[in-house]
Amino acid sequence: MTEQITTVSAYAAPAPEAPLERTTVPRRAVGEFDVLIDIKYAGICHSDIHQARDGWGEGIYPMVPGHEIAGVVAEVGPGVTKFTVGDRVGVGCMVDSCRECENCKNGLEQYCLNGNIQTYNALGKDGEPTYGGYSTHIVVDEAFTLRIPDGISLDVAAPLLCAGITTYSPLAHWNAGPGKKVAIVGLGGLGHMGVKIAHAMGAEVTVLSQSLRKKDDGLKLGADHYYATSDEATFEELAGSFDLIVSTVSAPLPLDKYLGLLRTDGAFVNVGAPEEPVSLNLFSVIGGRKTLAGSGIGGIQETQEMLDFCAAHGLGAEIELIRADQINEAYERVLASDVRYRFVIDTATI
């Protein structure tokens, strides 16, 4: 890294439950295969809030969240071949993995058997904490850096690095497409991208939301149908309807009721991660040979595939651009479901 940049401006949670505040964090020097990224935009993901507030276990503080990163290459190491200065790039939820296990060799770095290295709230191979995208710059190995196609503006591209790939991966894996009936549970930051992507894949898309408050939005985003799960008649009317249900919500759901919405051999896939355990009657999966599954993000190759798919179909996130000093307010609004549909930080304001 250029000698002038040894620390960068960032917003960090100094402790669990503490408001985020402006600070500086160190960035490593640019190594042989590293790229220095001038971050332009960083999305706010619900998992940022979970982690900043210790919801998923003990965190590393100060914590700089942010794993939906879009920016421009400012410097490259001497061994870098994939990128040059000025390229539009993104970074998602991980910045490295062991690269040697079976999963890594199969392009499934997100399921690295030795544990991938998360973009923030983790320790890098050098033993130092990783700091995320609520900052002005980041240094990342080129192998974990994504190319953002010219067809997507950087601000709406940033949330694709988590919300986009987190919904694209299960939709692709379970073969959403023409002739398939797909339901998306929840129309938030993840759900709205799930609707857009499933529609672009050619599936018949239904939104299952607590209320009909966002119905008009859902239909504009590409949903064919929209139902309120607060209405018990929904579960009767739609029983046995879907080939695939992707749940994006972070609250525990009555899984037995939702599994009743699947066709024989259907799959219910969780990408939202509640902090508390959920209960299940196993007869709900035994009857109909149904699958209850989970899915994380995608590997690097699949994430690039998703970005290219979104560019080809003109897809980006629906965003509300905010200043860095609005992060704490944005967190409260996310928790109140008061965002349509993803807050994105203009990192020039950090």
N, C-alpha and C positions, 0 to 999 in steps of 0.2 A: 504494500500500500504506500502511496505517496507519504513522505515523512510528515506532512502537515496533518494527515488524518490518522490519529491514534485513538482519539475518542470522538464520539459523535453524539449529537443531541438526540434525545429520546424522551418518551413518556413511559414511566415505570410505576408499578405498584410497589411501594417500599415494604409493605407487610400485608398479610391477609386482611381483607376487609377495608384496607386503607384506600383512600382515593388515589388515583394515578396522578403523578406530578412530573413536571419537567425536570430532566436530569441529563447526565451524560453517561455513556457506557463505552467500554473499550471495544475496538474491532481489531482482529488480527491483521498482520501484514498480508498483502496479497502473495500467496504462494504460487508455485509453478503452474498449478492447474486451477487456480482461483480466478473468479471475476469479482470486481468491486462494482456494486450496483448502487446507483444514485436512485433511491426510492422516491417515486412520485406519488404513489397512492397505496394505502393499506386498508383493507376491509376489517370491519369489526365482526367477529364470529362469536356465537353464543359460547363456544368453548373457551374463548378468551376470558369470559366472565367466570365460568366454572373454575378455571385454573388460577386466575388472579385472586379469587376468593377462597382458594383451597378446597373447592368442592370435589375434586377428584383425587384427593390425597395431598400429602405435604409438598408444597411448592418451594422453588428456589427464589429467594428475594435478594435484592430488588428484581422484579420480573417485568421484562418488556414484552408484552404480548404482541400478537400479529403474525398470522401465517397465510395471509392473502396479500401478497406483495407484488406490485407492478412498478417497473422502473426502467432505467436505461443504463447500459454498461458504461462505466466511467474509466475502467482500467482492466487489463487482463494480464495474467501471469504468462511467462515465456512459453509454457507448454500448452496453452489453451488453443484448441483448434475449432471449437464449435461457435465461438462468439468473437466479435470485434467491438471496439469502442463505438458507442452510438446505437447498438442493437437494442431492441425493445424486448425486455425479458421479465420473467416472473419467478417467484419462489413460493412453494406451497408449505405443507405441514412438516416436511422433513428436509434436512440439509445433508444427511449422510446415512450410511448403513454399513454393515460389515462387508458387503459386496462379495462375500465368499460362500454364504450358505445356499442351500437349494432354492429358497424363495428369491433371494437376490439375483441368483443366476437366471431365474425364470422371469425376471422383470416384475417381481412382486416385492419390491423393497419395502413397501408399506407393512408387509408382514415378515420382515427380517427376523429370522429365528434367534438372532442375538440382540434384537431390539434396534430399531432405527433411531437415529438422533433427531429429535424434534427441533423445529426451528426456534423454539424458545422453551424455557422451563426444562432444560435438559443439560447434560454435560457433553461437550464435544470430545473428540478423540484426544484432544490436548488436555482434557480434564477441566477445562474452563467452562463456565456457564454459557449457554447460547442465549442470545437476545434477539427478539423478533422485529417485526416490521413497523412498530410505532416508533420509527427512528428515521434518520436522514439517509443512512447508508448501511449496507450489509455486505459482508464478504462470504461468498458461497463457492464451493467446488463446481466447476462447469458441468459435472455429471448430474448435479441436482438442480440445475438451472434450466428453466423452460423458455422457449422462444414464443413470444406473443405475436401472432400474425398481424399484419398490417390492417386487416379488416376489422379489428376490434380496438376501440379507444382504451387507453390504459386505465381510466377510472372505472369503467364498467367491466374491464377484464380482471381487475384485482380479485373480486369475490369468486371468480371461476377457479382460482387456485385452491379453494377449499369447498365452497358451496357447490361449484360446478362439478368438480371431480367426485365429490362425495355422493352426488346423485347420479352422475353419468356412469360410474363404475358398476353399481348394482343393476341399473337399467340395461347396460350392455351385457353384463354377465348372465342375467336371466332373460336375455333375448327379447326385450321390449321392441315392438315393431308392428307392422301391419298385421291385423288379425288378432292382436293381443289387447286385452283389457287391463289397463294399469290404473291403480289408485295411488294417489299421493296423499298421505296424512299430514295435514298442517300446511298452511300457506305462508311461510315465513321466509327467512333468508335462504334456507335450503330448499324448502318446498316450492318456492316460486321458480327456482332453477330446474327442479325436478319436473315441473309441469312443462316448462319450455322445451327441455331436452326430450322428454317422452313424446311430446307432440311432434317435434322435429324428426324423431325416429319413426313416426308413422303409427304409433299406438293410439287406441281410443282411451282418453285420459279423463279420470274422475278425480275431483278434489274432495277429500273428507276433512271437514273443518268443524270446530266446535259450534260455530254459528254461520249464518249466511252473510255476515257483515262484509266479507271480501269477495262475494260471489261475482260481482261485475269485473273486478280485477282478474279473478281466476279465469273467467271466460275469455277475457282479452289476452291473457298470457298463453292461451292455447287449450284450456280444459274444455272438454265436450259436455261435462256434467259437473254439478256441484251440490253436495249434500251436507247437512248439518248433523254432526254426530250426537248433539244434545237431544235430537229427536229420535226416540226409540224406534219409530217407524222406519228410519233409515236402515237399521240392521235387519229388519224383516224384509223390506223391499229389495235390498241388495244381496241377500243371502245367496252364496254360491256363485257370485258374479265375476270375480276377478282372477286373472292368471297371476298377477303380481301386485302386491301392495308394498309400497316403500313408506315407512314411517320416519318422518323427520323431526318429530317432537321430542322434547327433552323431559317430558313428564311421564310417569308410569301410566300405561294404558290397560284397560281390561282386555287382555290378549285373547281370552276365549271368545269374546264377542267379535273381535276383529278377524280371528281365524275362521269364524263362521261365514265371512264374506268371500272366502276363497273357493274357487273351483277345485275339483279333484286334481291333485298334483300341483296346486298353486303354492306360491311362496310369499311369506310375510317377512320383509327384510327391515331390520332396524338400522338406521343410520344416526338417529337421535339417541343420545345416551343419558338416560335419567341417572341421577346420583344415587337413588335408592333401588333396592332389588324389586323385581316384579314377580307376580305369581302366575301359575299356569296349571290347568288341568290337562294332562297329557292326552286324554281322549280327544282333545281339540285338534291334535295333529295326527293321531292314529286314524281317526275317521276321515277318509279322503286322501290319505297319504300326503299330508300337507307338510310343508317345510317352514320352520321358524328359524330365521337366519339373521346374521348381522353382517355388516359390511363397513370397512373403513374407507380411507381415501383410495386413490389408485397408485400404481407404480409410476415411475417417471415416463416410460413409453406410453402408458395409457393416458396420463395427464396431458402429454403433448397431443395425443390423438383427440382428446376432448377439446383442447384449445383449437385445433384445426377444424373439428366438427362445428364448434360454435361459430368460428369465423365463416365457414362455408354456409351456415344457415342464418347468419346475421344475429346471433344470440349474444347478449351480454346481460349483466345483472341490472335489476331496477335499483337505483341507488339514491341515497341522500348524502350529498357531499358536506362534510363538516370540517371545522377547524379543530386543531389538536386540543384547544382549551375547552372543547365541548365533549371530550371523550367520556367523562364521568356522567354527564347528563345523558349521553347516548346509551351508556350501560343501563341506566335506570329505564330508559325508554324501550330498550330491547326486552328487559324483564317484564315490562308492561305490554308487550306486543305492539308497541307504538312506533313501528318503522315499516315503510313500504319501499324496498324490502331489505336493503342492506345499507348500513352506514359505512361510508368510506372516508377515511381521513386524508385530507390534502396535506401531505407531509411537508410542504413548503411552509406550513404554519407551525411546525415544531420548533 
